[in-house]
């Protein structure tokens, strides 16, 4: 049987989640603790399949707890169950290693869906957060499309600066104290990222970009 640990300092909430899991997943061993130190003890003594974690438990340090738990048991699946604003905390929690984030205000059906998703080793976000994430990705994609220079590394921007000024690879190499072969490689990357194949087309592209108000060159 798989071990699930609930770390929740409000007894009524913790017992409610425990009952919900035991009622719907009878092949689980469900344990309940109320603070960070107790949770660490469980992680030191039992293989934990999934941790349902409140970020605001006594002794804890919010998102940083995830790193400690995953250091102890890398395979553990963490579902954050929190009253904190998911628009602020959900994505940082996933970046820190959590498999899912569910609000304490969510309906019972959504909690069960989140648990099943995490059990399947998939990531869970609420429909609202998925929409927020999609909107954010679309906005970032639009910014990159409007300003292809955002795709360039600092070194590529340095080389571009001198190319636009009319410097050849050897001259740029002397300016940046780099071998000519390195400059040629960086130049090719600049051409590829900006979609040009000659200095003439590069200069034309830069002219267009410089005339676009939303692009800072």
C-alpha positions as CSV (number, residue, x, y, z in Angstrom):
1,X,0.0,0.0,0.0
2,X,1.1,3.5,-0.8
3,X,1.8,6.0,2.0
4,X,0.2,9.5,1.8
5,X,1.1,12.2,4.3
6,X,-1.1,15.2,5.0
7,X,0.6,18.1,6.6
8,X,-2.1,20.5,7.8
9,X,-2.2,22.3,11.1
10,X,-6.0,22.8,11.2
11,X,-7.4,19.5,12.6
12,X,-10.8,19.8,11.0
13,X,-9.3,20.4,7.6
14,X,-6.7,17.7,7.9
15,X,-9.2,15.1,9.1
16,X,-11.6,16.1,6.2
17,X,-8.8,15.5,3.6
18,X,-7.9,12.3,5.3
19,X,-11.5,11.0,5.2
20,X,-11.8,12.1,1.6
21,X,-8.7,10.2,0.5
22,X,-9.5,7.0,2.5
23,X,-13.1,7.0,1.2
24,X,-12.0,7.3,-2.4
25,X,-8.7,5.5,-2.4
26,X,-9.0,2.5,0.0
27,X,-5.5,1.1,-0.9
28,X,-3.7,4.0,0.7
29,X,-2.1,4.4,4.1
30,X,-3.0,8.0,5.1
31,X,-1.0,9.7,7.8
32,X,-1.7,13.1,9.3
33,X,0.7,15.6,10.9
34,X,0.3,19.2,11.9
35,X,3.8,20.8,11.6
36,X,7.0,20.8,9.5
37,X,9.1,18.9,12.0
38,X,6.5,16.1,12.2
39,X,6.5,15.9,8.4
40,X,10.2,15.6,8.3
41,X,10.1,12.8,10.8
42,X,7.7,10.9,8.5
43,X,10.0,11.5,5.5
44,X,12.8,10.1,7.5
45,X,11.0,6.9,8.6
46,X,8.5,6.0,5.8
47,X,8.6,6.0,2.0
48,X,6.1,8.8,1.1
49,X,4.3,8.4,-2.2
50,X,2.4,11.7,-1.9
51,X,2.5,14.7,0.4
52,X,-0.5,17.0,0.7
53,X,1.1,20.1,2.1
54,X,-0.3,23.3,3.6
55,X,2.4,26.0,3.0
56,X,1.5,27.7,6.3
57,X,2.2,25.0,8.8
58,X,4.1,25.8,12.0
59,X,7.9,25.5,11.7
60,X,7.8,25.6,7.9
61,X,9.2,28.1,5.5
62,X,6.6,28.2,2.8
63,X,7.9,27.1,-0.7
64,X,11.4,26.3,0.6
65,X,10.0,23.3,2.4
66,X,9.5,21.6,-1.0
67,X,13.2,21.5,-1.7
68,X,13.9,19.8,1.7
69,X,11.2,17.2,1.2
70,X,12.3,16.4,-2.3
71,X,15.9,16.2,-1.2
72,X,14.9,13.5,1.3
73,X,12.7,11.6,-1.1
74,X,13.1,12.7,-4.7
75,X,10.3,10.4,-5.9
76,X,7.7,11.9,-3.5
77,X,4.8,13.7,-5.2
78,X,3.8,16.9,-3.6
79,X,0.3,18.4,-3.9
80,X,0.2,21.9,-2.3
81,X,-3.1,22.5,-0.6
82,X,-3.2,26.1,0.5
83,X,-5.4,29.2,1.2
84,X,-2.7,31.4,-0.4
85,X,-3.6,33.1,-3.7
86,X,-2.9,30.6,-6.4
87,X,-2.1,33.3,-8.9
88,X,0.9,34.2,-6.7
89,X,2.0,30.8,-5.4
90,X,0.9,28.1,-7.8
91,X,3.6,28.5,-10.5
92,X,6.4,29.1,-8.1
93,X,5.4,25.9,-6.2
94,X,5.5,23.9,-9.5
95,X,8.9,25.4,-10.3
96,X,10.1,24.3,-6.9
97,X,9.1,20.7,-7.6
98,X,5.4,20.4,-6.6
99,X,3.2,18.3,-8.9
100,X,0.1,20.3,-8.2
101,X,-1.5,23.2,-6.4
102,X,-5.0,23.2,-5.2
103,X,-6.8,26.0,-3.3
104,X,-8.5,25.3,0.0
105,X,-11.5,27.0,-1.4
106,X,-11.8,24.3,-4.2
107,X,-14.8,22.0,-4.3
108,X,-14.4,18.4,-3.2
109,X,-14.6,17.1,-6.8
110,X,-11.7,19.4,-7.8
111,X,-9.6,18.2,-4.8
112,X,-10.2,14.6,-5.9
113,X,-9.2,15.4,-9.5
114,X,-6.0,17.1,-8.3
115,X,-5.1,14.0,-6.2
116,X,-5.8,11.6,-9.1
117,X,-3.7,13.8,-11.5
118,X,-0.8,13.8,-9.1
119,X,-1.2,10.1,-8.5
120,X,-0.7,9.7,-12.3
121,X,2.5,11.7,-12.0
122,X,1.0,14.6,-14.0
123,X,0.9,18.3,-13.0
124,X,-2.3,19.8,-11.7
125,X,-3.4,23.4,-11.9
126,X,-7.0,24.7,-11.5
127,X,-8.8,25.7,-14.7
128,X,-8.4,29.3,-13.7
129,X,-4.7,28.9,-13.3
130,X,-4.3,27.0,-16.5
131,X,-6.0,30.0,-18.3
132,X,-3.7,32.4,-16.5
133,X,-0.7,30.4,-17.6
134,X,-1.8,30.2,-21.2
135,X,-2.4,34.0,-21.3
136,X,1.0,34.6,-19.8
137,X,2.7,32.3,-22.4
138,X,0.8,34.0,-25.3
139,X,1.9,37.4,-24.0
140,X,5.5,36.3,-23.8
141,X,5.3,34.8,-27.3
142,X,3.9,38.0,-28.6
143,X,6.7,40.1,-27.0
144,X,9.3,37.8,-28.5
145,X,7.6,38.0,-31.9
146,X,7.4,41.7,-31.8
147,X,11.0,42.0,-30.7
148,X,13.2,39.2,-32.0
149,X,16.2,40.9,-30.4
150,X,14.9,39.5,-27.1
151,X,16.1,36.1,-28.4
152,X,19.7,37.2,-28.6
153,X,22.3,36.5,-25.8
154,X,24.4,39.3,-24.5
155,X,27.4,38.1,-26.6
156,X,25.2,38.0,-29.7
157,X,24.0,41.5,-29.1
158,X,27.6,42.7,-28.8
159,X,28.5,41.1,-32.1
160,X,25.3,42.5,-33.7
161,X,26.3,46.0,-32.5
162,X,29.5,45.9,-34.4
163,X,28.0,44.2,-37.5
164,X,25.6,47.1,-37.8
165,X,28.5,49.5,-37.6
166,X,30.1,47.8,-40.5
167,X,32.8,45.8,-38.7
168,X,34.0,42.5,-40.2
169,X,34.6,39.4,-38.1
170,X,38.3,40.0,-37.7
171,X,37.7,43.6,-36.5
172,X,35.0,42.5,-34.1
173,X,37.3,39.8,-32.8
174,X,39.9,42.4,-32.0
175,X,37.3,44.6,-30.3
176,X,36.0,41.8,-28.1
177,X,39.3,40.0,-27.8
178,X,37.9,36.8,-29.3
179,X,39.1,34.5,-32.0
180,X,37.7,35.1,-35.5
181,X,36.1,31.6,-35.6
182,X,34.1,32.4,-32.5
183,X,32.9,35.7,-34.0
184,X,31.8,33.9,-37.2
185,X,29.9,31.3,-35.1
186,X,28.1,34.0,-33.1
187,X,27.4,35.9,-36.3
188,X,25.8,32.9,-37.8
189,X,23.6,32.5,-34.7
190,X,22.5,36.2,-35.0
191,X,21.6,35.7,-38.6
192,X,19.6,32.6,-37.8
193,X,17.7,34.1,-34.9
194,X,16.9,37.3,-36.9
195,X,16.0,35.3,-40.1
196,X,18.5,37.0,-42.3
197,X,21.2,35.6,-44.6
198,X,23.4,38.6,-45.4
199,X,24.6,41.9,-44.0
200,X,22.3,43.7,-46.4
201,X,19.2,41.9,-45.1
202,X,20.5,42.3,-41.5
203,X,20.7,46.1,-41.9
204,X,17.2,46.2,-43.5
205,X,15.8,44.2,-40.5
206,X,17.5,46.5,-38.0
207,X,16.1,49.5,-39.9
208,X,12.6,48.1,-39.6
209,X,13.0,47.2,-35.9
210,X,14.4,50.7,-35.1
211,X,11.3,52.2,-36.7
212,X,8.9,50.1,-34.5
213,X,7.9,52.0,-31.3
214,X,7.5,48.9,-29.2
215,X,11.0,47.7,-29.9
216,X,14.0,49.1,-28.0
217,X,17.3,48.5,-30.0
